[in-house]
């Protein structure tokens, strides 16, 4: 496997890993947001009113929104690649962003357990 493909796959896989570890979702499950500021205090008041099941539902929503943001960003990059001839290079290697199913679809596929084909 060439270096550009390896880097591309590592980036997509890392984004998949990150999409499964949303801090806001973790806060909701635990019922406690960290940090300072009015919004944190208000969030903790809200969490205190919710049952564990309700916090888990809220956490799922936050995690889905987080994943959706990653996907939307990748689709925007893909638009620039397809329509504006943008290329992405890392360490001098052009990433093969169209080799598989496209960045957004590769992200979703890998999240759903799809294996990389060679």
N, CA, C and O atoms as a printed pandas DataFrame, in Angstrom:
     atom_number atom_name residue_name chain_id  residue_number  x_coord  y_coord  z_coord
0              1         N          UNK        A               1    0.854   -1.178    0.000
1              2        CA          UNK        A               1    0.000    0.000    0.000
2              3         C          UNK        A               1    0.901    1.243    0.000
3              4         O          UNK        A               1    1.884    1.312    0.737
4              5         N          UNK        A               2    0.549    2.209   -0.832
5              6        CA          UNK        A               2    1.370    3.410   -0.908
6              7         C          UNK        A               2    1.145    4.297    0.331
7              8         O          UNK        A               2    0.142    4.173    1.034
8              9         N          UNK        A               3    2.093    5.175    0.566
9             10        CA          UNK        A               3    2.081    6.016    1.768
10            11         C          UNK        A               3    0.854    6.928    1.833
11            12         O          UNK        A               3    0.266    7.093    2.902
12            13         N          UNK        A               4    0.463    7.521    0.704
13            14        CA          UNK        A               4   -0.699    8.406    0.681
14            15         C          UNK        A               4   -1.972    7.681    1.084
15            16         O          UNK        A               4   -2.787    8.222    1.832
16            17         N          UNK        A               5   -2.148    6.459    0.592
17            18        CA          UNK        A               5   -3.330    5.665    0.944
18            19         C          UNK        A               5   -3.316    5.318    2.420
19            20         O          UNK        A               5   -4.350    5.386    3.086
20            21         N          UNK        A               6   -2.159    4.948    2.934
21            22        CA          UNK        A               6   -2.037    4.604    4.354
22            23         C          UNK        A               6   -2.400    5.810    5.230
23            24         O          UNK        A               6   -3.141    5.668    6.202
24            25         N          UNK        A               7   -1.891    6.966    4.895
25            26        CA          UNK        A               7   -2.188    8.190    5.662
26            27         C          UNK        A               7   -3.673    8.510    5.573
27            28         O          UNK        A               7   -4.298    8.843    6.580
28            29         N          UNK        A               8   -4.240    8.413    4.377
29            30        CA          UNK        A               8   -5.673    8.690    4.195
30            31         C          UNK        A               8   -6.510    7.774    5.086
31            32         O          UNK        A               8   -7.413    8.238    5.783
32            33         N          UNK        A               9   -6.213    6.490    5.064
33            34        CA          UNK        A               9   -6.960    5.535    5.875
34            35         C          UNK        A               9   -6.804    5.836    7.375
35            36         O          UNK        A               9   -7.766    5.737    8.137
36            37         N          UNK        A              10   -5.604    6.198    7.782
37            38        CA          UNK        A              10   -5.373    6.537    9.193
38            39         C          UNK        A              10   -6.191    7.765    9.603
39            40         O          UNK        A              10   -6.742    7.802   10.703
40            41         N          UNK        A              11   -6.270    8.759    8.731
41            42        CA          UNK        A              11   -7.051    9.971    9.034
42            43         C          UNK        A              11   -8.531    9.629    9.174
43            44         O          UNK        A              11   -9.176   10.028   10.143
44            45         N          UNK        A              12   -9.061    8.897    8.211
45            46        CA          UNK        A              12  -10.480    8.527    8.276
46            47         C          UNK        A              12  -10.752    7.691    9.530
47            48         O          UNK        A              12  -11.734    7.927   10.233
48            49         N          UNK        A              13   -9.894    6.730    9.806
49            50        CA          UNK        A              13  -10.097    5.887   10.988
50            51         C          UNK        A              13   -9.996    6.689   12.283
51            52         O          UNK        A              13  -10.730    6.419   13.233
52            53         N          UNK        A              14   -9.101    7.664   12.331
53            54        CA          UNK        A              14   -9.003    8.501   13.538
54            55         C          UNK        A              14  -10.254    9.356   13.706
55            56         O          UNK        A              14  -10.718    9.562   14.827
56            57         N          UNK        A              15  -10.798    9.853   12.607
57            58        CA          UNK        A              15  -12.051   10.607   12.702
58            59         C          UNK        A              15  -13.193    9.712   13.177
59            60         O          UNK        A              15  -14.058   10.166   13.927
60            61         N          UNK        A              16  -13.209    8.462   12.756
61            62        CA          UNK        A              16  -14.207    7.508   13.252
62            63         C          UNK        A              16  -14.047    7.341   14.759
63            64         O          UNK        A              16  -15.032    7.373   15.497
64            65         N          UNK        A              17  -12.806    7.162   15.219
65            66        CA          UNK        A              17  -12.553    7.022   16.661
66            67         C          UNK        A              17  -13.012    8.255   17.422
67            68         O          UNK        A              17  -13.655    8.146   18.466
68            69         N          UNK        A              18  -12.682    9.418   16.899
69            70        CA          UNK        A              18  -13.090   10.661   17.560
70            71         C          UNK        A              18  -14.610   10.797   17.599
71            72         O          UNK        A              18  -15.166   11.305   18.573
72            73         N          UNK        A              19  -15.278   10.344   16.542
73            74        CA          UNK        A              19  -16.736   10.482   16.483
74            75         C          UNK        A              19  -17.434    9.628   17.531
75            76         O          UNK        A              19  -18.611    9.836   17.824
76            77         N          UNK        A              20  -16.717    8.679   18.088
77            78        CA          UNK        A              20  -17.291    7.799   19.114
78            79         C          UNK        A              20  -16.976    8.281   20.530
79            80         O          UNK        A              20  -17.369    7.638   21.504
80            81         N          UNK        A              21  -16.288    9.379   20.649
81            82        CA          UNK        A              21  -15.872    9.883   21.957
82            83         C          UNK        A              21  -16.219   11.359   22.117
83            84         O          UNK        A              21  -15.336   12.194   22.312
84            85         N          UNK        A              22  -17.488   11.667   22.036
85            86        CA          UNK        A              22  -17.954   13.040   22.151
86            87         C          UNK        A              22  -17.973   13.453   23.628
87            88         O          UNK        A              22  -18.683   12.853   24.435
88            89         N          UNK        A              23  -17.209   14.457   23.966
89            90        CA          UNK        A              23  -17.133   14.935   25.348
90            91         C          UNK        A              23  -18.496   15.344   25.880
91            92         O          UNK        A              23  -18.852   14.995   27.006
92            93         N          UNK        A              24  -19.261   16.078   25.086
93            94        CA          UNK        A              24  -20.584   16.515   25.531
94            95         C          UNK        A              24  -21.494   15.328   25.829
95            96         O          UNK        A              24  -22.270   15.369   26.784
96            97         N          UNK        A              25  -21.407   14.275   25.024
97            98        CA          UNK        A              25  -22.212   13.075   25.269
98            99         C          UNK        A              25  -21.778   12.406   26.572
99           100         O          UNK        A              25  -22.616   11.946   27.347
100          101         N          UNK        A              26  -20.477   12.356   26.806
101          102        CA          UNK        A              26  -19.971   11.771   28.052
102          103         C          UNK        A              26  -20.450   12.565   29.256
103          104         O          UNK        A              26  -20.808   11.984   30.280
104          105         N          UNK        A              27  -20.459   13.885   29.141
105          106        CA          UNK        A              27  -20.963   14.722   30.228
106          107         C          UNK        A              27  -22.428   14.403   30.518
107          108         O          UNK        A              27  -22.836   14.296   31.674
108          109         N          UNK        A              28  -23.207   14.255   29.453
109          110        CA          UNK        A              28  -24.636   13.986   29.628
110          111         C          UNK        A              28  -24.843   12.664   30.358
111          112         O          UNK        A              28  -25.659   12.592   31.277
112          113         N          UNK        A              29  -24.128   11.627   29.972
113          114        CA          UNK        A              29  -24.275   10.320   30.619
114          115         C          UNK        A              29  -23.909   10.410   32.094
115          116         O          UNK        A              29  -24.602    9.856   32.948
116          117         N          UNK        A              30  -22.820   11.109   32.389
117          118        CA          UNK        A              30  -22.364   11.234   33.780
118          119         C          UNK        A              30  -23.200   12.227   34.575
119          120         O          UNK        A              30  -23.202   12.199   35.805
120          121         N          UNK        A              31  -23.908   13.104   33.872
121          122        CA          UNK        A              31  -24.741   14.096   34.547
122          123         C          UNK        A              31  -23.972   15.268   35.097
123          124         O          UNK        A              31  -24.434   15.958   36.006
124          125         N          UNK        A              32  -22.788   15.494   34.540
125          126        CA          UNK        A              32  -21.987   16.620   35.017
126          127         C          UNK        A              32  -21.084   17.151   33.911
127          128         O          UNK        A              32  -20.225   16.440   33.391
128          129         N          UNK        A              33  -21.299   18.412   33.566
129          130        CA          UNK        A              33  -20.435   19.095   32.607
130          131         C          UNK        A              33  -19.278   19.725   33.368
131          132         O          UNK        A              33  -19.439   20.159   34.509
132          133         N          UNK        A              34  -18.133   19.774   32.744
133          134        CA          UNK        A              34  -16.932   20.347   33.359
134          135         C          UNK        A              34  -16.673   21.729   32.790
135          136         O          UNK        A              34  -17.114   22.050   31.687
136          137         N          UNK        A              35  -15.964   22.532   33.538
137          138        CA          UNK        A              35  -15.581   23.854   33.071
138          139         C          UNK        A              35  -16.239   24.940   33.881
139          140         O          UNK        A              35  -16.826   24.688   34.934
140          141         N          UNK        A              36  -16.134   26.140   33.382
141          142        CA          UNK        A              36  -16.723   27.286   34.053
142          143         C          UNK        A              36  -17.615   28.031   33.080
143          144         O          UNK        A              36  -17.599   27.774   31.876
144          145         N          UNK        A              37  -18.374   28.934   33.606
145          146        CA          UNK        A              37  -19.242   29.738   32.755
146          147         C          UNK        A              37  -20.698   29.425   33.002
147          148         O          UNK        A              37  -21.049   28.360   33.510
148          149         N          UNK        A              38  -21.531   30.365   32.635
149          150        CA          UNK        A              38  -22.960   30.241   32.877
150          151         C          UNK        A              38  -23.559   29.021   32.177
151          152         O          UNK        A              38  -24.385   28.318   32.759
152          153         N          UNK        A              39  -23.154   28.771   30.950
153          154        CA          UNK        A              39  -23.753   27.648   30.225
154          155         C          UNK        A              39  -23.441   26.306   30.885
155          156         O          UNK        A              39  -24.258   25.388   30.823
156          157         N          UNK        A              40  -22.280   26.178   31.512
157          158        CA          UNK        A              40  -21.929   24.931   32.208
158          159         C          UNK        A              40  -22.824   24.756   33.428
159          160         O          UNK        A              40  -23.343   23.667   33.677
160          161         N          UNK        A              41  -23.000   25.825   34.181
161          162        CA          UNK        A              41  -23.860   25.760   35.372
162          163         C          UNK        A              41  -25.295   25.426   34.977
163          164         O          UNK        A              41  -25.947   24.620   35.641
164          165         N          UNK        A              42  -25.789   26.031   33.912
165          166        CA          UNK        A              42  -27.149   25.764   33.449
166          167         C          UNK        A              42  -27.287   24.327   32.947
167          168         O          UNK        A              42  -28.305   23.673   33.173
168          169         N          UNK        A              43  -26.275   23.860   32.281
169          170        CA          UNK        A              43  -26.289   22.488   31.790
170          171         C          UNK        A              43  -26.334   21.498   32.951
171          172         O          UNK        A              43  -27.072   20.514   32.902
172          173         N          UNK        A              44  -25.555   21.755   33.980
173          174        CA          UNK        A              44  -25.556   20.864   35.143
174          175         C          UNK        A              44  -26.904   20.892   35.866
175          176         O          UNK        A              44  -27.344   19.871   36.394
176          177         N          UNK        A              45  -27.554   22.045   35.891
177          178        CA          UNK        A              45  -28.904   22.113   36.470
178          179         C          UNK        A              45  -29.864   21.244   35.662
179          180         O          UNK        A              45  -30.688   20.527   36.230
180          181         N          UNK        A              46  -29.755   21.312   34.337
181          182        CA          UNK        A              46  -30.600   20.494   33.478
182          183         C          UNK        A              46  -30.323   19.014   33.719
183          184         O          UNK        A              46  -31.253   18.227   33.896
184          185         N          UNK        A              47  -29.051   18.634   33.724
185          186        CA          UNK        A              47  -28.696   17.230   33.964
186          187         C          UNK        A              47  -29.287   16.717   35.274
187          188         O          UNK        A              47  -29.753   15.580   35.343
188          189         N          UNK        A              48  -29.268   17.544   36.301
189          190        CA          UNK        A              48  -29.772   17.135   37.618
190          191         C          UNK        A              48  -31.264   16.819   37.593
191          192         O          UNK        A              48  -31.743   16.043   38.420
192          193         N          UNK        A              49  -31.992   17.400   36.670
193          194        CA          UNK        A              49  -33.436   17.176   36.564
194          195         C          UNK        A              49  -33.777   15.909   35.767
195          196         O          UNK        A              49  -34.910   15.430   35.819
196          197         N          UNK        A              50  -32.820   15.380   35.046
197          198        CA          UNK        A              50  -33.071   14.256   34.144
198          199         C          UNK        A              50  -32.781   12.913   34.808
199          200         O          UNK        A              50  -31.920   12.802   35.681
200          201         N          UNK        A              51  -33.519   11.904   34.372
201          202        CA          UNK        A              51  -33.209   10.538   34.793
202          203         C          UNK        A              51  -31.983   10.063   34.019
203          204         O          UNK        A              51  -31.572   10.696   33.046
204          205         N          UNK        A              52  -31.411    8.961   34.449
205          206        CA          UNK        A              52  -30.272    8.395   33.726
206          207         C          UNK        A              52  -30.665    8.056   32.289
207          208         O          UNK        A              52  -29.894    8.307   31.363
208          209         N          UNK        A              53  -31.834    7.499   32.098
209          210        CA          UNK        A              53  -32.303    7.163   30.749
210          211         C          UNK        A              53  -32.438    8.415   29.885
211          212         O          UNK        A              53  -32.074    8.396   28.709
212          213         N          UNK        A              54  -32.952    9.489   30.450
213          214        CA          UNK        A              54  -33.084   10.738   29.699
214          215         C          UNK        A              54  -31.710   11.319   29.361
215          216         O          UNK        A              54  -31.512   11.848   28.268
216          217         N          UNK        A              55  -30.765   11.221   30.296
217          218        CA          UNK        A              55  -29.404   11.707   30.024
218          219         C          UNK        A              55  -28.756   10.878   28.914
219          220         O          UNK        A              55  -28.034   11.417   28.076
220          221         N          UNK        A              56  -29.012    9.583   28.908
221          222        CA          UNK        A              56  -28.451    8.729   27.859
222          223         C          UNK        A              56  -29.059    9.067   26.500
223          224         O          UNK        A              56  -28.364    9.040   25.484
224          225         N          UNK        A              57  -30.336    9.380   26.476
225          226        CA          UNK        A              57  -30.980    9.809   25.221
226          227         C          UNK        A              57  -30.363   11.114   24.734
227          228         O          UNK        A              57  -30.069   11.261   23.548
228          229         N          UNK        A              58  -30.167   12.057   25.644
229          230        CA          UNK        A              58  -29.528   13.319   25.299
230          231         C          UNK        A              58  -28.098   13.082   24.813
231          232         O          UNK        A              58  -27.640   13.735   23.874
232          233         N          UNK        A              59  -27.401   12.155   25.447
233          234        CA          UNK        A              59  -26.031   11.825   25.041
234          235         C          UNK        A              59  -26.000   11.265   23.621
235          236         O          UNK        A              59  -25.118   11.614   22.836
236          237         N          UNK        A              60  -26.952   10.402   23.290
237          238        CA          UNK        A              60  -27.021    9.856   21.933
238          239         C          UNK        A              60  -27.239   10.970   20.921
239          240         O          UNK        A              60  -26.635   10.976   19.848
240          241         N          UNK        A              61  -28.101   11.907   21.270
241          242        CA          UNK        A              61  -28.366   13.039   20.387
242          243         C          UNK        A              61  -27.094   13.873   20.189
243          244         O          UNK        A              61  -26.767   14.251   19.064
244          245         N          UNK        A              62  -26.384   14.156   21.276
245          246        CA          UNK        A              62  -25.147   14.943   21.188
246          247         C          UNK        A              62  -24.105   14.210   20.346
247          248         O          UNK        A              62  -23.435   14.821   19.514
248          249         N          UNK        A              63  -23.970   12.909   20.560
249          250        CA          UNK        A              63  -22.997   12.123   19.800
250          251         C          UNK        A              63  -23.356   12.095   18.315
251          252         O          UNK        A              63  -22.474   12.196   17.462
252          253         N          UNK        A              64  -24.645   11.959   18.005
253          254        CA          UNK        A              64  -25.073   11.972   16.607
254          255         C          UNK        A              64  -24.805   13.329   15.952
255          256         O          UNK        A              64  -24.394   13.394   14.793
256          257         N          UNK        A              65  -25.040   14.411   16.701
257          258        CA          UNK        A              65  -24.781   15.755   16.175
258          259         C          UNK        A              65  -23.281   15.947   15.925
259          260         O          UNK        A              65  -22.884   16.548   14.927
260          261         N          UNK        A              66  -22.462   15.437   16.832
261          262        CA          UNK        A              66  -21.010   15.516   16.697
262          263         C          UNK        A              66  -20.560   14.756   15.447
263          264         O          UNK        A              66  -19.778   15.273   14.649
264          265         N          UNK        A              67  -21.059   13.524   15.282
265          266        CA          UNK        A              67  -20.713   12.729   14.118
266          267         C          UNK        A              67  -21.189   13.409   12.838
267          268         O          UNK        A              67  -20.480   13.409   11.831
268          269         N          UNK        A              68  -22.382   13.985   12.878
269          270        CA          UNK        A              68  -22.924   14.680   11.718
270          271         C          UNK        A              68  -22.049   15.869   11.328
271          272         O          UNK        A              68  -21.872   16.146   10.142
272          273         N          UNK        A              69  -21.507   16.565   12.308
273          274        CA          UNK        A              69  -20.615   17.689   12.030
274          275         C          UNK        A              69  -19.347   17.241   11.322
275          276         O          UNK        A              69  -18.876   17.908   10.401
276          277         N          UNK        A              70  -18.795   16.113   11.751
277          278        CA          UNK        A              70  -17.608   15.571   11.086
278          279         C          UNK        A              70  -17.955   15.204    9.642
279          280         O          UNK        A              70  -17.226   15.549    8.712
280          281         N          UNK        A              71  -19.068   14.507    9.469
281          282        CA          UNK        A              71  -19.499   14.094    8.131
282          283         C          UNK        A              71  -19.730   15.307    7.222
283          284         O          UNK        A              71  -19.275   15.327    6.079
284          285         N          UNK        A              72  -20.439   16.315    7.737
285          286        CA          UNK        A              72  -20.710   17.517    6.937
286          287         C          UNK        A              72  -19.418   18.205    6.514
287          288         O          UNK        A              72  -19.308   18.686    5.386
288          289         N          UNK        A              73  -18.449   18.252    7.410
289          290        CA          UNK        A              73  -17.152   18.863    7.091
290          291         C          UNK        A              73  -16.449   18.076    5.995
291          292         O          UNK        A              73  -15.898   18.660    5.063
292          293         N          UNK        A              74  -16.467   16.762    6.105
293          294        CA          UNK        A              74  -15.834   15.929    5.084
294          295         C          UNK        A              74  -16.522   16.090    3.731
295          296         O          UNK        A              74  -15.858   16.107    2.694
296          297         N          UNK        A              75  -17.834   16.206    3.738
297          298        CA          UNK        A              75  -18.569   16.418    2.481
298          299         C          UNK        A              75  -18.232   17.770    1.862
299          300         O          UNK        A              75  -18.160   17.898    0.640
300          301         N          UNK        A              76  -18.027   18.771    2.701
301          302        CA          UNK        A              76  -17.626   20.085    2.187
302          303         C          UNK        A              76  -16.240   20.005    1.542
303          304         O          UNK        A              76  -16.012   20.574    0.474
304          305         N          UNK        A              77  -15.326   19.302    2.194
305          306        CA          UNK        A              77  -13.999   19.103    1.598
306          307         C          UNK        A              77  -14.115   18.351    0.278
307          308         O          UNK        A              77  -13.438   18.676   -0.698
308          309         N          UNK        A              78  -14.976   17.350    0.264
309          310        CA          UNK        A              78  -15.163   16.577   -0.957
310          311         C          UNK        A              78  -15.703   17.445   -2.096
311          312         O          UNK        A              78  -15.324   17.257   -3.252
312          313         N          UNK        A              79  -16.577   18.384   -1.778
313          314        CA          UNK        A              79  -17.087   19.301   -2.798
314          315         C          UNK        A              79  -15.936   20.108   -3.395
315          316         O          UNK        A              79  -15.862   20.285   -4.611
316          317         N          UNK        A              80  -15.041   20.595   -2.539
317          318        CA          UNK        A              80  -13.898   21.359   -3.041
318          319         C          UNK        A              80  -12.978   20.476   -3.886
319          320         O          UNK        A              80  -12.420   20.935   -4.882
320          321         N          UNK        A              81  -12.822   19.230   -3.497
321          322        CA          UNK        A              81  -11.999   18.299   -4.278
322          323         C          UNK        A              81  -12.625   18.069   -5.647
323          324         O          UNK        A              81  -11.941   18.119   -6.669
324          325         N          UNK        A              82  -13.935   17.815   -5.659
325          326        CA          UNK        A              82  -14.625   17.501   -6.912
326          327         C          UNK        A              82  -14.842   18.716   -7.801
327          328         O          UNK        A              82  -14.721   18.617   -9.022
328          329         N          UNK        A              83  -15.160   19.856   -7.208
329          330        CA          UNK        A              83  -15.581   21.020   -7.998
330          331         C          UNK        A              83  -14.519   22.106   -8.147
331          332         O          UNK        A              83  -14.586   22.923   -9.065
332          333         N          UNK        A              84  -13.568   22.115   -7.269
333          334        CA          UNK        A              84  -12.549   23.172   -7.298
334          335         C          UNK        A              84  -11.132   22.627   -7.443
335          336         O          UNK        A              84  -10.156   23.360   -7.285
336          337         N          UNK        A              85  -11.029   21.336   -7.743
337          338        CA          UNK        A              85   -9.729   20.690   -7.971
338          339         C          UNK        A              85   -8.777   20.801   -6.780
339          340         O          UNK        A              85   -7.563   20.888   -6.961
340          341         N          UNK        A              86   -9.320   20.797   -5.582
341          342        CA          UNK        A              86   -8.487   20.835   -4.389
342          343         C          UNK        A              86   -7.842   19.463   -4.194
343          344         O          UNK        A              86   -8.458   18.431   -4.459
344          345         N          UNK        A              87   -6.606   19.470   -3.732
345          346        CA          UNK        A              87   -5.939   18.227   -3.356
346          347         C          UNK        A              87   -5.473   18.367   -1.916
347          348         O          UNK        A              87   -5.208   19.470   -1.439
348          349         N          UNK        A              88   -5.380   17.256   -1.242
349          350        CA          UNK        A              88   -4.892   17.239    0.132
350          351         C          UNK        A              88   -3.585   16.469    0.134
351          352         O          UNK        A              88   -3.526   15.330   -0.330
352          353         N          UNK        A              89   -2.539   17.091    0.655
353          354        CA          UNK        A              89   -1.249   16.423    0.757
354          355         C          UNK        A              89   -0.801   16.417    2.214
355          356         O          UNK        A              89   -1.056   17.356    2.968
356          357         N          UNK        A              90   -0.140   15.354    2.579
357          358        CA          UNK        A              90    0.454   15.212    3.909
358          359         C          UNK        A              90    1.849   14.643    3.699
359          360         O          UNK        A              90    2.025   13.636    3.014
360          361         N          UNK        A              91    2.831   15.294    4.291
361          362        CA          UNK        A              91    4.223   14.865    4.159
362          363         C          UNK        A              91    4.617   14.677    2.692
363          364         O          UNK        A              91    5.368   13.763    2.350
364          365         N          UNK        A              92    4.102   15.551    1.839
365          366        CA          UNK        A              92    4.419   15.502    0.415
366          367         C          UNK        A              92    3.662   14.454   -0.370
367          368         O          UNK        A              92    3.867   14.314   -1.576
368          369         N          UNK        A              93    2.791   13.715    0.296
369          370        CA          UNK        A              93    2.011   12.666   -0.366
370          371         C          UNK        A              93    0.593   13.153   -0.627
371          372         O          UNK        A              93   -0.080   13.638    0.283
372          373         N          UNK        A              94    0.141   13.023   -1.872
373          374        CA          UNK        A              94   -1.241   13.361   -2.186
374          375         C          UNK        A              94   -2.137   12.242   -1.666
375          376         O          UNK        A              94   -1.891   11.063   -1.925
376          377         N          UNK        A              95   -3.173   12.623   -0.935
377          378        CA          UNK        A              95   -4.089   11.631   -0.401
378          379         C          UNK        A              95   -5.099   11.233   -1.467
379          380         O          UNK        A              95   -5.655   12.094   -2.149
380          381         N          UNK        A              96   -5.341    9.936   -1.616
381          382        CA          UNK        A              96   -6.256    9.449   -2.658
382          383         C          UNK        A              96   -7.716    9.558   -2.197
383          384         O          UNK        A              96   -8.363    8.552   -1.907
384          385         N          UNK        A              97   -8.213   10.778   -2.136
385          386        CA          UNK        A              97   -9.529   11.042   -1.558
386          387         C          UNK        A              97  -10.683   10.467   -2.378
387          388         O          UNK        A              97  -11.812   10.391   -1.893
388          389         N          UNK        A              98  -10.405   10.066   -3.612
389          390        CA          UNK        A              98  -11.467    9.489   -4.446
390          391         C          UNK        A              98  -11.214    8.013   -4.755
391          392         O          UNK        A              98  -11.920    7.425   -5.574
392          393         N          UNK        A              99  -10.236    7.425   -4.121
393          394        CA          UNK        A              99   -9.874    6.029   -4.395
394          395         C          UNK        A              99  -10.963    5.058   -3.963
395          396         O          UNK        A              99  -11.162    4.024   -4.601
396          397         N          UNK        A             100  -11.655    5.376   -2.906
397          398        CA          UNK        A             100  -12.665    4.463   -2.368
398          399         C          UNK        A             100  -14.057    5.025   -2.684
399          400         O          UNK        A             100  -14.448    5.059   -3.851
400          401         N          UNK        A             101  -14.795    5.456   -1.691
401          402        CA          UNK        A             101  -16.167    5.933   -1.912
402          403         C          UNK        A             101  -16.325    7.437   -1.685
403          404         O          UNK        A             101  -17.444    7.948   -1.716
404          405         N          UNK        A             102  -15.232    8.142   -1.461
405          406        CA          UNK        A             102  -15.269    9.563   -1.131
406          407         C          UNK        A             102  -15.130    9.735    0.378
407          408         O          UNK        A             102  -15.504    8.847    1.144
408          409         N          UNK        A             103  -14.602   10.856    0.798
409          410        CA          UNK        A             103  -14.257   11.035    2.210
410          411         C          UNK        A             103  -15.450   10.833    3.139
411          412         O          UNK        A             103  -15.358   10.084    4.111
412          413         N          UNK        A             104  -16.558   11.489    2.851
413          414        CA          UNK        A             104  -17.734   11.373    3.710
414          415         C          UNK        A             104  -18.244    9.942    3.787
415          416         O          UNK        A             104  -18.527    9.437    4.873
416          417         N          UNK        A             105  -18.362    9.289    2.633
417          418        CA          UNK        A             105  -18.849    7.916    2.614
418          419         C          UNK        A             105  -17.855    6.939    3.227
419          420         O          UNK        A             105  -18.257    5.959    3.854
420          421         N          UNK        A             106  -16.567    7.193    3.053
421          422        CA          UNK        A             106  -15.563    6.343    3.704
422          423         C          UNK        A             106  -15.695    6.449    5.222
423          424         O          UNK        A             106  -15.608    5.445    5.929
424          425         N          UNK        A             107  -15.904    7.657    5.713
425          426        CA          UNK        A             107  -16.091    7.875    7.157
426          427         C          UNK        A             107  -17.310    7.103    7.666
427          428         O          UNK        A             107  -17.215    6.381    8.659
428          429         N          UNK        A             108  -18.442    7.250    6.996
429          430        CA          UNK        A             108  -19.673    6.562    7.419
430          431         C          UNK        A             108  -19.494    5.045    7.307
431          432         O          UNK        A             108  -19.879    4.300    8.209
432          433         N          UNK        A             109  -18.915    4.601    6.208
433          434        CA          UNK        A             109  -18.700    3.169    6.023
434          435         C          UNK        A             109  -17.823    2.572    7.107
435          436         O          UNK        A             109  -18.141    1.521    7.663
436          437         N          UNK        A             110  -16.725    3.237    7.405
437          438        CA          UNK        A             110  -15.823    2.734    8.450
438          439         C          UNK        A             110  -16.513    2.766    9.812
439          440         O          UNK        A             110  -16.286    1.881   10.637
440          441         N          UNK        A             111  -17.342    3.762   10.055
441          442        CA          UNK        A             111  -18.108    3.815   11.314
442          443         C          UNK        A             111  -19.054    2.633   11.417
443          444         O          UNK        A             111  -19.329    2.137   12.509
444          445         N          UNK        A             112  -19.552    2.187   10.268
445          446        CA          UNK        A             112  -20.496    1.067   10.240
446          447         C          UNK        A             112  -19.807   -0.292   10.108
447          448         O          UNK        A             112  -20.479   -1.306    9.919
448          449         N          UNK        A             113  -18.479   -0.324   10.204
449          450        CA          UNK        A             113  -17.753   -1.591   10.191
450          451         C          UNK        A             113  -17.227   -2.046    8.840
451          452         O          UNK        A             113  -16.727   -3.163    8.710
452          453         N          UNK        A             114  -17.337   -1.189    7.837
453          454        CA          UNK        A             114  -16.821   -1.512    6.508
454          455         C          UNK        A             114  -15.294   -1.655    6.564
455          456         O          UNK        A             114  -14.622   -0.856    7.216
456          457         N          UNK        A             115  -14.752   -2.658    5.894
457          458        CA          UNK        A             115  -13.304   -2.876    5.831
458          459         C          UNK        A             115  -12.709   -2.169    4.624
459          460         O          UNK        A             115  -13.344   -2.063    3.576
460          461         N          UNK        A             116  -11.496   -1.692    4.783
461          462        CA          UNK        A             116  -10.787   -1.105    3.646
462          463         C          UNK        A             116  -10.466   -2.202    2.641
463          464         O          UNK        A             116   -9.984   -3.269    3.023
464          465         N          UNK        A             117  -10.726   -1.953    1.366
465          466        CA          UNK        A             117  -10.279   -2.904    0.344
466          467         C          UNK        A             117   -8.923   -2.435   -0.165
467          468         O          UNK        A             117   -8.599   -1.250   -0.091
468          469         N          UNK        A             118   -8.179   -3.320   -0.654
469          470        CA          UNK        A             118   -6.807   -2.980   -1.097
470          471         C          UNK        A             118   -6.797   -2.492   -2.500
471          472         O          UNK        A             118   -5.736   -2.164   -3.032
